[in-house]
Amino acid sequence: MTAPRAGTKKRKQPAQDRYSRIVVKAGTTLLTDGAGGLDLPTMEGLVGQMAQLHRDGVDVIFVTSGAVAAGRHVLDTIRDSRDVPFRQVLAAAGQGRLMHSYEHLFGEHEITVAQALLTRKDLQDRLGYLNVRNTLLALLELRVIPIVNENDVVSIDELAGEVFGDNDNLSAMVANLVDADLLALLGQVEGLFTADPHVDPSATLIPIVDRLGDVEALGGRSWDGQGQGGMTTKIEAAKMAMASGIHVAIAGGRQPEVLTRLASGERIGTFFPATGSKMESRKRWMLSGVSTKGEIVIDAGASSAITERNRSLLPAGVKEVNGSFARGDIVSISSLSNGQVAAGIANYASDELAHIKGQRSDRIEELLGHDFGDEAVHRNNMVVL
């Protein structure tokens, strides 16, 4: 089959009540059947809806799981080892089949797709972040649908369940990259519930979340027992996207026309309205690097100064330094009482900051033998969550 050429059709303008740029994330449990292989009918239905949005002039970026499941089918194995190298083998064998399936399904709608395999490391560097952003935006301009997945063969983060977690956080980073309007997190569960609906018959759907602090404790482990993510990573992804000025919906991917309905503004599942306005590119990059290098834990006074008075973080307000990072790395800034409150570019390396934590800024040169400024993280190099 010959792939159709990109950019041959005139782009329609989306209606005013529609989102114009959507990132769709489909999880492992949604895309696999009971035998552990790919669920092609479900994939076909999602592709059909994305194709309709595409025809309506909506930019669509698709973040997909399923490479490991496809690899298990290709290699004809039912082994369910959590061993990372084995799962990397499955991902390597399955990624081509997964992409071939999407090429065929989108090709039925005369839509060209492009594969983008990313790792978190690709986005940590400012130049790498901009290169990925420029590539994705250029594909959208050519009316190509980017299909994004983590490069599991070279990155163990998602497979080990340590960082990305079933592509939820990756999808939030992609939404951040392309300045999307809506992030749709699709899975088997129809939204965020007050408890696990599989074991608690009294669990009820939470239709809208205005304050993430009210629901963060509801995350827990995966409610369907298969995906690497569960609700915890979906809530983490929502937090990042909302702070970037992006609306988020967690919804069941098998509901009729779920994507086209979400795109038209219908509330399905659980809706998380954006808490921030659209950020300039540099601040979006900072937000994309949250928790990648390390964490600075601050006291209540410093937290208040940052979140309420737009102040810089001084060494005096630092209580703990976790992880290893260099000067210029992006770090997470967390309060002892309120959890993560900001992200920013560290002005001092982790070992230096550990040495000057709790100290007045006028003692920095005395303690370190050099001075890069009074601030541990300057307010101009910080984004508040």
C-alpha positions in Angstrom: 0.0 0.0 0.0 1.4 3.4 -0.9 1.1 6.0 1.8 -0.9 9.1 0.7 1.0 12.3 0.4 0.8 14.8 3.2 -0.4 18.3 2.7 -2.6 17.6 -0.3 -5.9 18.5 1.3 -7.1 22.0 2.3 -7.3 22.3 6.1 -10.8 23.2 7.5 -11.1 25.7 10.2 -12.4 24.2 13.5 -15.7 25.5 14.8 -15.5 27.9 17.7 -16.8 25.5 20.3 -14.2 22.8 19.4 -10.7 22.3 20.6 -8.2 23.0 17.9 -5.2 20.8 19.1 -5.7 17.6 21.0 -3.3 15.0 22.4 -4.9 11.6 22.7 -3.3 9.0 24.9 -4.5 5.3 24.7 -3.3 3.0 27.4 -2.2 -0.6 27.4 -5.4 -2.0 28.9 -7.5 -0.2 26.3 -5.4 -1.4 23.3 -5.0 -5.1 24.3 -7.5 -8.0 24.2 -8.0 -10.7 26.8 -5.2 -12.8 25.3 -2.6 -10.1 25.7 -2.5 -9.1 22.0 -3.6 -6.0 20.2 -7.3 -5.2 20.2 -7.7 -4.2 16.6 -11.4 -3.4 16.6 -10.8 -0.9 19.5 -7.8 0.6 17.6 -9.9 0.9 14.5 -12.6 2.8 16.3 -10.2 5.2 17.9 -8.4 5.8 14.5 -11.8 6.5 12.9 -12.6 9.2 15.4 -9.2 10.8 15.1 -9.6 10.7 11.3 -12.9 12.6 11.7 -11.3 15.2 13.9 -8.4 15.5 11.3 -10.9 16.1 8.5 -12.6 18.7 10.7 -9.3 20.7 10.9 -8.3 19.6 14.4 -4.6 18.9 15.1 -4.3 15.4 16.6 -1.2 13.9 18.2 -1.6 10.3 19.3 0.4 8.8 22.2 0.0 5.1 22.2 1.0 2.1 24.3 0.9 -1.4 23.0 4.4 -2.2 21.8 5.0 -4.8 24.5 1.6 -6.5 23.8 2.3 -6.5 20.1 5.7 -8.1 20.7 4.2 -10.8 22.8 1.9 -11.7 19.9 4.7 -11.6 17.4 7.0 -13.8 19.4 4.1 -16.1 20.3 4.9 -16.1 24.0 2.6 -15.9 27.1 5.5 -15.3 29.4 4.6 -12.4 31.7 7.9 -11.6 33.2 8.4 -8.1 34.7 12.1 -8.4 33.8 13.1 -5.2 32.1 15.4 -6.7 29.4 12.7 -9.2 28.4 10.1 -6.5 28.1 12.5 -4.4 26.0 12.8 -7.4 23.7 9.0 -7.5 23.4 8.9 -3.8 22.7 11.6 -4.1 20.0 9.7 -6.9 18.3 6.3 -5.3 18.7 6.9 -1.6 17.8 7.1 -2.3 14.1 3.9 -4.3 14.1 2.1 -1.7 16.2 3.2 1.1 13.8 2.2 -1.1 10.8 -1.2 -1.5 12.2 -1.7 2.2 12.6 -0.3 3.0 9.1 -2.9 0.6 7.7 -5.8 1.9 9.8 -5.0 5.6 9.1 -4.3 4.8 5.5 -7.9 3.6 5.1 -8.8 7.3 5.8 -6.0 8.6 3.5 -4.1 10.1 6.4 -0.3 10.0 6.6 1.2 9.2 10.0 4.7 9.6 11.4 6.4 7.7 14.2 8.1 9.6 17.0 9.9 7.5 19.7 11.0 9.7 22.6 12.7 9.3 26.0 12.6 11.8 28.8 16.2 12.5 28.2 15.3 13.9 24.8 13.3 16.7 26.6 15.7 17.5 29.4 18.0 19.4 27.2 16.7 22.8 26.0 17.9 22.2 22.5 16.5 18.7 22.4 13.2 20.0 23.7 13.0 22.6 20.9 14.0 20.1 18.2 11.2 17.7 19.2 8.7 20.5 19.4 9.7 21.9 16.0 9.5 18.4 14.4 6.0 17.7 15.9 4.7 21.2 14.8 6.1 20.7 11.3 4.3 17.4 11.0 1.0 19.0 12.1 1.5 21.8 9.6 1.9 19.1 6.9 -1.4 17.5 8.1 0.5 14.4 9.3 -0.7 12.8 12.5 2.3 12.1 14.8 2.2 8.8 16.7 4.3 9.0 19.8 5.6 6.3 22.1 8.5 6.0 24.5 11.6 4.4 23.0 11.4 1.4 25.3 14.4 -0.3 23.7 16.8 2.3 25.0 14.9 3.7 28.0 13.9 1.5 30.9 12.0 4.2 32.8 8.5 3.2 31.6 9.2 -0.5 31.5 10.5 -0.5 35.1 7.4 1.6 36.1 9.6 4.3 37.6 8.9 7.5 35.7 6.5 7.6 32.7 4.1 4.9 33.7 2.1 3.7 30.7 2.8 6.9 28.8 0.6 9.2 31.0 3.3 11.6 31.9 4.8 11.3 28.4 1.5 12.4 26.9 1.4 15.4 29.3 4.9 16.4 28.1 3.8 16.1 24.5 0.7 18.2 25.2 3.1 20.7 26.8 5.5 20.6 23.8 2.9 21.4 21.2 0.8 23.8 23.3 -2.3 21.6 23.1 -5.8 22.7 24.1 -6.9 19.3 25.5 -5.2 16.1 26.7 -7.5 13.1 26.5 -6.3 10.2 28.7 -8.3 7.1 27.5 -8.4 3.8 29.2 -10.8 1.0 30.4 -11.9 2.9 33.4 -14.5 5.7 32.6 -12.9 8.3 34.8 -11.7 9.1 38.3 -13.9 7.4 41.0 -14.1 8.0 44.7 -12.8 4.4 45.1 -11.8 1.4 43.0 -15.1 0.7 41.1 -14.0 -2.9 40.5 -14.1 -3.7 44.2 -16.3 -1.1 45.8 -19.9 -0.9 44.5 -20.4 2.4 46.2 -17.7 4.1 44.2 -19.0 7.1 42.2 -17.6 9.0 39.2 -16.0 12.4 40.0 -17.2 14.5 37.0 -14.9 17.5 37.5 -11.8 18.3 39.5 -11.0 21.9 40.2 -8.4 21.2 43.0 -6.0 18.4 42.5 -5.2 18.3 46.2 -8.7 17.0 46.8 -8.1 13.8 44.7 -4.4 13.0 44.7 -4.9 10.5 47.4 -7.3 8.6 45.3 -4.7 7.5 42.7 -3.4 4.3 44.2 -2.4 1.3 42.1 -3.7 0.5 38.7 -7.4 -0.3 39.0 -7.4 -2.8 36.2 -4.2 -4.7 37.1 -2.5 -4.4 33.7 -1.1 -1.0 32.8 2.0 0.5 34.3 0.2 3.6 35.2 -3.1 3.5 37.0 -4.8 6.6 38.3 -1.7 7.9 40.1 0.2 8.7 36.9 -3.0 10.1 35.3 -3.3 12.6 38.1 0.4 13.5 37.8 -0.1 14.0 34.1 -3.2 16.1 34.7 -1.3 18.3 37.2 1.5 19.0 34.6 -1.0 19.7 31.8 -3.3 21.9 33.9 -0.4 24.1 35.0 0.5 24.5 31.3 -2.9 25.9 30.5 -4.2 22.6 29.0 -7.6 21.0 29.9 -7.5 17.3 30.7 -10.2 14.5 30.4 -9.9 11.0 31.8 -12.5 8.9 30.0 -13.3 5.3 28.9 -11.9 4.7 25.5 -14.6 2.4 24.4 -17.5 4.8 24.9 -19.3 5.7 21.7 -17.5 8.5 19.8 -15.7 9.5 22.9 -13.0 11.6 21.1 -15.3 13.5 18.8 -17.6 14.2 21.7 -14.7 15.4 23.9 -13.4 17.5 21.1 -16.8 19.3 20.8 -16.6 20.3 24.4 -18.8 17.5 25.9 -17.9 16.5 29.4 -17.2 12.8 29.5 -15.5 10.9 32.4 -13.6 13.2 34.7 -12.7 16.8 33.5 -9.7 18.8 34.8 -10.0 22.4 33.8 -6.7 24.2 33.2 -5.4 26.1 36.2 -2.9 28.2 34.4 -2.7 30.3 31.3 -0.6 29.4 28.2 3.1 29.6 29.1 5.9 30.9 27.0 8.2 28.2 25.6 11.0 28.4 28.2 8.6 27.9 31.1 6.9 25.0 29.4 10.3 23.4 29.0 11.0 23.8 32.7 7.7 22.2 33.5 8.5 19.2 31.2 11.6 18.5 33.3 9.8 18.1 36.6 11.4 15.4 38.8 13.9 14.4 36.2 17.1 15.3 38.1 16.2 15.9 41.7 14.1 17.6 44.4 14.5 20.5 46.7 12.3 20.3 49.8 11.5 23.7 51.3 9.8 25.0 54.4 6.4 26.7 54.7 7.8 30.2 54.6 9.6 29.6 51.3 6.6 27.9 49.9 4.4 30.9 50.7 7.0 33.3 49.2 7.1 31.3 46.0 3.4 30.6 45.5 1.9 33.7 46.9 4.5 36.5 46.4 6.4 35.3 43.3 9.7 35.3 45.1 12.9 33.4 44.4 13.9 30.4 46.4 16.8 31.3 48.8 19.1 28.7 50.5 17.6 29.7 53.9 14.3 28.1 52.9 15.8 24.8 51.8 15.2 21.9 54.2 16.3 18.8 52.1 18.1 18.1 48.9 17.2 14.8 47.2 18.9 13.3 44.1 21.9 14.3 42.2 21.8 17.3 39.9 24.2 19.9 38.4 23.9 23.6 38.2 21.5 24.4 35.4 19.4 21.2 35.7 15.6 21.3 36.1 14.5 20.2 39.6 11.3 19.8 41.4 10.5 22.1 44.4 8.3 20.6 47.1 6.9 21.8 50.3 7.0 19.7 53.5 3.2 20.2 53.9 1.8 20.7 50.4 3.9 18.5 48.1 5.2 19.7 44.8 4.7 23.4 44.3 7.1 24.4 41.5 9.9 23.5 39.1 12.9 25.4 38.2 16.5 25.6 37.1 18.9 25.0 39.9 21.5 27.7 40.5 23.7 25.4 42.5 24.6 21.7 42.2 23.0 19.2 44.6 26.1 18.8 46.7 26.6 22.6 46.9 23.0 23.2 47.8 23.1 20.5 50.5 26.1 22.4 52.0 24.4 25.8 52.1 20.8 24.8 52.9 19.3 26.7 55.7 22.0 29.4 55.5 21.7 33.1 54.7 22.7 34.0 51.2 25.5 36.3 52.4 27.3 33.1 53.7 27.4 31.3 50.3 30.9 32.4 49.2 32.2 31.7 52.7 30.8 28.1 52.7 31.5 27.2 49.1 34.4 29.3 48.0 32.4 30.8 45.2 29.1 32.5 44.6 26.6 32.1 41.7 24.1 34.4 43.2 21.9 34.7 46.3 19.1 32.4 45.0 19.0 28.6 45.0 16.4 29.0 42.2 15.7 32.4 40.7 12.0 33.4 40.2 12.8 34.1 36.5 13.9 30.4 36.1 10.9 29.0 37.9 7.3 27.9 37.1 4.8 27.5 39.9 2.4 24.5 39.7 
